[in-house]
Every structure is written in structure tokens, then in C-alpha cells.
Amino acid sequence: MSTPRTGGAQTSAVAAALASVVLGLVVVAATFMEWVDLGSVGLAPLNPNGFGVHNGHYAQTLGTQLTLGWFTTALGLLIIIGGLLALFAVVRRVGAPHPGFALVAGAGVGVVVMAGAVPVRPLGLTLPLGQIGATSAAADVGEPTAGLFLMLAAALTSVVLGLVGVSLTGRESAGAARRLLAIAIVVGALIGVIAVALVWWWLGRDAALSIHGFGSAPGDR
């Protein structure tokens, strides 16, 4: 068992675990916030959150979509679970806290990858292009909003807290703790990349059938 031996280290580990739980809640909450502003192209009523359009009428029209929000919600819950596992291990001295912190870091990396990808293709990663009459050339339309940046900041902070937590609680088995942390980070990054690729394909799969594109590239005109 690799719980912190000193009072200061234990207090820091408890604080990191509690903060991780809060950050996981922020990630989940930010998923339901507006992610992209489409006002620049006259589509402000369609401003999407992590699950697509947050307006009930438009959401029903577009139907349920495979969006990044499903993945960020799941990873946000994993951040919460990791923080709670680490907190329980530190406070109750049952098991090792560093696996929980590794889970926090890994899940945070996954959210960072997804939230960081949206500003590159705001429309293409949030709304079904074909259903709103857009071509694949319009995928980069839109501006990221405060909700998306809040999620990115929370995820980045959770990664840092996970790293700090592992360093504080994994000293007695440093090698194993570092390996577990590395595995968690790699898996989190892979989940993020796969999620972005899947959502990109799903939301753009009908775009080629659209004849009413906007913001198309000069070569498409």
C-alpha cells in the first residue's frame, strides 16, 4: 500500500482527489454548455453543445447523433470516479491511491484531445453537416465558446492533479505507479483520437450529398 506517510503529503493528496472530483463535475457540466458560436454564418439558433443542438426543437429535427458529448461525459464521470477512489484510499488507508489518480490523468487526457480538436473543426465535430445543408468544406465554420474552453481548462487541470497525485502516493512502488500512469495516459489519448475520428466520420458522412453548401472552398465552386 502506497499511501502518503507525512501529514503534508496526505493533505495534498486529499486536496488533489477532492479537486479531481470537482473538475470531473465541471467536465460533465461543460458538455451541456454551448461549444460553438455559428452567428458568423447566420446559424446562431443552431449553436451546438457537446451533444449537438441544444435547442429542443432542432435537436428533435436532427435526431440523436454520435457526438463528442457522449465521450466527454463518460470521461468526466471517470475523472470523478478516479478522484473518489483516490480519496477513499488516502482517507481510509485501504488500497493504493495512485491508480485512482492515474485514472484521473488518463481520462483528463482524453477530454483534452477531444476539446482541443473542436476549435480546429467547430462545425464538423458538433453538427451533422448533411442535415443542415452544409458540405465538408464548411467543417471549419464557427467559433469556440467559453463553455468549450472551460472544459479544456478543467481537463488540463485534472491531468496535472493526476500527475501530482501519483507522485505523492506512488513513492513506495514508483516503477509500477509510473507504468500505470503511462498506460492510463496512452489509453486516454487513444480514446480521444478514436472518438474524434468516429464523430468526424459520423457527422460528415452525408455531407457529400448536400447541394446547399456554405463557406465552401474556391475549388468547390
N, C-alpha and C positions, 0 to 999 in steps of 0.2 A: 504494500500500500504506500503510495507516494503523496500523502497529504503534507501541507506546509508545516514545518516544525516550529518556526518562530511566530510570535503573535502578529508582527507586522506583515509577514508573508501571508498568513491566514486571512487577515483583514483585507489585504489587497485582493486575494483570490475570491473572497466573498463578494467584494465590491465588483470585481470583473464579472462574476457569474450573474449577479443581480442586474448589472448594466446590460449584459447579453440578453437577458430575458426582455428587458425594456426595448432594446434595439430590434429584437425579433418581432415584437408587437408593432413597432414603427414600420418595419418592412411590410407586414401584413396590411396595416392601415394605409400605407402609401400606395399599395396595389389598387385600392379603390379610389384613389385620388386621380385627378386629371393628369395625364402624362404628356400629351402633345396638344399644342395650340395650332389649329388649322385656320385661324382667322385670316391669315395672309392670302389664302386661296378661296375665301368666301365660304368655308365649310365649318365655321365655328360651332354650329349645332351638333356637329359630329365629333367634337373634341373627345378623344378616347381616353379611358383609364386603362389599367392593366388587362381588363377583360374585354376591351373593345369600347364601343359607345356606351357611355354611362346613362344617357337618356333612355328611359324605359321604352318609349315608342320606337325609337330607332333600333334599340337592342333587339326588340321582338322582330322587327323587319329583317335585320341581318341574320338573326338566328344565333345559336350557340357556336362559338368559334374556338379553335385551338389557339390560345393567346399566351403570351408570356406570364400573364397574371396567375394562371394555374400553377406555373412553376415557381414564381416568386412567393406565392402564398405557402406552398409546400415547404420551400426552403426557409421561409420566415418562421414557420412552425418548428422546423428542425433546429433553428437557432434558439428558439425558446426552450425546446426540449434539452438541447445541449447545455444551456445555462442552468436549467433546473437540475440536471444530472450532476453537473459540477458543483452546484450549491449544496445539494444533498450529501455528496461525497465529502466536501470540506467540513460542513457543519456537523454531520453525523459520524464522520470518520468511517464511512462504510464504502469500501472500494476505493478506486483511484479517481481523482477529479480530472486528470488530463485527457481521458477520452471524451468527456463532455466538452471541454474547451476545444479539442481537435474538431469535434462536430460543429461547433460554433464557427470556427475558422473556415472549414470546408464549405459549409452552407453559405457563409458570407461571400466566399469567392465566387460561387455560382451566381449569386444575386448580382455581384459586381459585374460579371461578364454580361449578363442579360441587360441590366440597367445601362451599362456602358455602350451596348450595341444600339439601343433605341435612338440616341441622337444622330447616329450615322444614317439610319433609315427610319425616320419617325413614322411616316405613314405606312411604309411597307411592313413594319413589325407590330402594328397595332390594329389595322383595319383590313378587311378583305377587299383588295383592290378592285377585282372584277365587279363586285356587288355595288360599289359606289361609283362605278363608271370611270375608273382610273386604269391607266396602263402601267406596266412595270417601270416605265421611265419616271413616274410620279412618286416612286417609293421614298425619295428623299425630301418630299414636301413636308412642311410643318416645323414647329419649333418646340423643343423640350420645355417642360414647365417645372415649377418649383416642386411639385409632387414627385417627379422622377428624380430630381437632384436630391431630395430628402431621402428617398430610398437608397440612392447611391452612397450618400454620406453615412447612412445607418449601416449599410452593408460593409463599407470600408472600415468603419469603426469596430464592427463585430469581428472582422478579420484580425485587426490589431489586438483586440481584447482576447481573442482565441490564442494568438501567439503569446501574449503576455501570460495568460492563464497556464498554458503548457509549460512555459519557462519557470513559473512559480511552483507548479505542483508536480512536475515530472522529473525532478532532480535525482531522485533515487533510482530511477530507471531511464536515464537521459536518452540512451540509444533507442530504446523501444518507443519512448514518447516522441522523439524526433521522427522516427519512421512512421508512426501512426499519424502524426501531423502532416507529413509529406503526402501520405496516401490520401488523407482527407482533402487536402488542397487540390491534388491532381484530379480526384474524383469530382470535386465541386466544379473545377474548371471544365472538365469534360461534360458534366451535366449542363453547364451554362452554354457551351458551344453547341451541343446537340439540340438543346431547347431552341436556341436562336435559329439553327438550321431548319428544324421542323416547323417552327412558326413561320419563318420566311417562306418556306415551300407552301404551307397550308394557305396562308393569306394571299399569296400571289399566284396560286395555281390556276385561277380563272382570268387573270389579268390579260392574257393574250387574246381572249375572246371579246374584250371590251372594244367598242368603236368610239367611245367618248372619252378619250384621254385628256388630261390636263397636265401642264408642265412637262410635256414630252420633249425629248431631246431633239435637236435640229434635224438629225438624221432620220427621225421617225416621221417627219412632216412631209 
